Amino acid sequence: MFDHVTIRVADRAASEAFYARVLEPLGIEATYSDARFAEWDDFSLTVADAEHPVTHGLHIGFGARSRELVEAFWRGGTQAGHRDDGAPGPRPQYRDDYYGAFLLDPDGNSAEAVHHAEIRPPGHIDHLWIRVADVPVAAAFYDLVAPYGGFERKGNEPDHAHFVGAGGSFSLVADRPTENLHVAFPATENAAVDAFHRAATQAGYRDNGAPGERPRYHPGYYGAYVLDPDANNIELVNHNR
């Protein structure tokens, strides 16, 4: 579902060490690291700066292939001195077979390992919980993005909007808004990127980068960016080559 999710961190070394430590038991290995960012396939982090502050208020769930791996994630993190945010165990309020464990990363974001029957590829991120100031307002934005991003809305609750795509999901929940998050959804052609940006900006959402190639990422990287109602950076990207 997610091409990539990127967070901004206060201390690059501390956050990279945290995620390397807790993702390793899940079989999620670093795929790239340079002076700009560290990456684990569909998840990456980069250091905050004056223009791009630290990401706060995010919950990110990583898929685990077994309950034992959920426990290894939590045990590895707590033994390394990271903050517990919920011990391993069933969470039937989410689904009957849901088994998760929670830690806080160095910036206070909630990272989870979760196992359930629908854990599936293509990515490692099972779900996001994005806190928003106004659920119907935020949901309207993502309803507009959905046809281009390859996901759809499930349910219609005033205080919780749930969106599902291939391999993952995200929820919008009413709370102090998540800040400085970047989420990119995949596209299979440049025309879809163009259409996403045109539809969003014509609907009054804020442009954050017109459609075009970004060769600084790799040749053929074609993306466009729009800010959601809580000013998070939402992208559609096609990897041409």
Residue pairs with C-beta under 8 A, 6 or more apart in sequence:
1 123
1 125
1 150
1 151
1 164
1 165
1 166
1 167
1 168
1 169
1 170
1 185
2 42
2 123
2 125
2 128
2 168
2 183
2 184
2 185
2 186
3 42
3 184
3 185
3 186
3 235
3 237
3 239
4 39
4 42
4 43
4 44
4 182
4 184
5 42
5 43
5 44
5 60
5 125
5 128
5 181
5 182
5 183
5 184
6 37
6 43
6 44
6 45
6 46
6 181
6 182
6 184
7 15
7 44
7 45
7 46
7 55
7 58
7 107
7 109
7 180
7 181
7 182
8 45
8 46
8 47
8 48
8 52
8 53
8 54
8 55
8 180
9 15
9 45
9 46
9 47
9 48
9 54
9 55
9 105
9 106
9 107
10 47
10 48
10 54
10 106
10 107
11 47
11 106
12 38
12 45
12 46
12 47
14 106
15 45
15 105
15 106
15 107
16 33
16 38
16 45
18 77
18 80
18 82
18 105
18 106
18 111
19 38
19 40
19 43
19 45
19 105
19 111
20 30
21 76
21 77
21 80
21 82
22 73
22 76
22 77
22 82
22 103
22 111
22 113
23 29
23 40
23 62
23 73
23 124
24 76
25 69
25 72
25 73
25 76
25 113
26 62
26 63
26 64
26 65
26 69
26 72
26 73
26 113
26 124
27 65
27 69
28 40
28 41
28 43
28 62
28 124
29 40
30 38
30 39
30 40
31 39
31 40
31 41
32 38
32 39
32 44
33 39
36 46
37 44
37 45
37 46
38 44
38 45
38 46
40 124
41 123
41 124
42 123
42 124
42 125
43 60
43 62
43 124
43 125
48 54
48 55
48 180
52 180
53 179
53 180
54 107
54 179
54 180
55 107
55 109
55 178
55 179
55 180
55 181
56 107
56 108
56 109
56 178
56 179
56 180
57 109
57 131
57 175
57 176
57 177
57 178
57 179
58 109
58 110
58 128
58 129
58 130
58 131
58 178
58 181
59 109
59 110
59 111
59 112
59 128
59 129
60 109
60 110
60 111
60 112
60 125
60 127
60 128
61 100
61 112
61 113
61 114
61 125
61 126
61 127
61 128
61 129
62 73
62 111
62 112
62 113
62 114
62 124
62 125
62 126
63 113
63 114
63 115
63 119
63 120
63 124
63 125
63 126
64 70
64 73
64 113
64 114
64 115
64 119
65 115
65 119
66 115
67 88
67 99
67 115
69 113
69 115
70 88
70 99
70 100
70 101
70 113
70 114
70 115
71 88
71 101
73 101
73 103
73 113
74 84
74 87
74 88
74 101
74 102
74 103
74 113
77 84
77 103
78 84
78 103
82 103
82 104
82 105
82 106
83 103
83 104
84 102
84 103
84 104
85 102
85 103
85 104
85 110
86 100
86 101
86 102
86 112
87 101
88 99
88 100
88 101
89 99
89 100
89 101
90 98
90 99
91 98
91 99
91 100
92 98
94 100
94 116
95 116
97 116
97 117
98 114
98 115
98 116
99 114
99 115
99 116
100 112
100 113
100 114
100 115
101 112
101 113
102 110
102 111
102 112
103 110
103 111
103 112
104 110
104 111
105 111
110 129
114 126
114 127
119 126
120 167
121 167
122 166
122 167
123 167
123 168
125 168
126 168
126 169
127 168
127 169
127 170
127 171
128 169
128 170
128 171
128 183
129 170
129 171
129 173
130 138
130 170
130 171
130 172
130 173
130 178
130 181
130 230
130 232
131 172
131 173
131 174
131 175
131 176
131 177
131 178
132 138
132 172
132 173
132 174
132 175
132 177
132 178
132 229
132 230
133 174
133 177
133 229
133 230
134 174
134 229
135 157
135 158
135 159
135 160
135 161
135 172
135 173
135 174
136 158
136 161
137 229
138 161
138 172
138 228
138 229
138 230
139 153
139 161
139 172
141 200
141 205
141 228
141 229
141 234
142 153
142 161
142 163
142 172
142 228
143 153
144 199
144 200
144 203
144 205
145 185
145 196
145 200
145 234
145 236
146 152
146 153
146 163
148 185
148 187
148 192
148 193
148 195
148 196
148 199
148 236
149 165
149 185
149 186
149 187
149 196
149 236
150 165
150 166
150 185
150 186
151 163
151 164
151 165
151 169
151 170
151 185
152 163
152 164
152 165
153 161
153 162
153 163
153 164
154 162
154 163
154 164
155 161
155 162
159 173
159 174
160 171
160 172
160 173
160 174
161 171
161 172
162 169
162 170
162 171
162 172
163 169
163 170
163 171
163 172
165 185
170 183
177 230
178 230
178 232
179 230
179 231
179 232
180 232
181 232
181 233
182 232
182 233
182 234
182 235
183 232
183 233
183 234
183 235
184 223
184 234
184 235
184 236
184 237
185 234
185 235
185 236
185 237
186 236
186 237
186 238
186 239
187 193
187 196
187 236
187 237
187 238
188 238
189 238
190 211
190 222
190 238
190 240
192 236
192 238
193 211
193 222
193 223
193 224
193 236
193 237
193 238
194 211
194 224
196 224
196 226
196 236
197 207
197 210
197 211
197 224
197 225
197 226
197 236
200 226
201 207
201 226
205 226
205 227
205 228
205 229
206 226
206 227
206 231
207 225
207 226
207 227
208 225
208 226
208 227
208 233
209 223
209 224
209 225
209 235
210 224
211 222
211 223
211 224
212 222
212 223
212 224
213 219
213 220
213 221
213 222
214 221
214 222
214 223
215 221
218 239
219 241
220 239
220 240
220 241
221 237
221 239
221 240
222 237
222 238
222 239
222 240
223 235
223 236
223 237
223 238
224 235
224 236
225 233
225 234
225 235
226 234
226 235
227 233
227 234
228 234
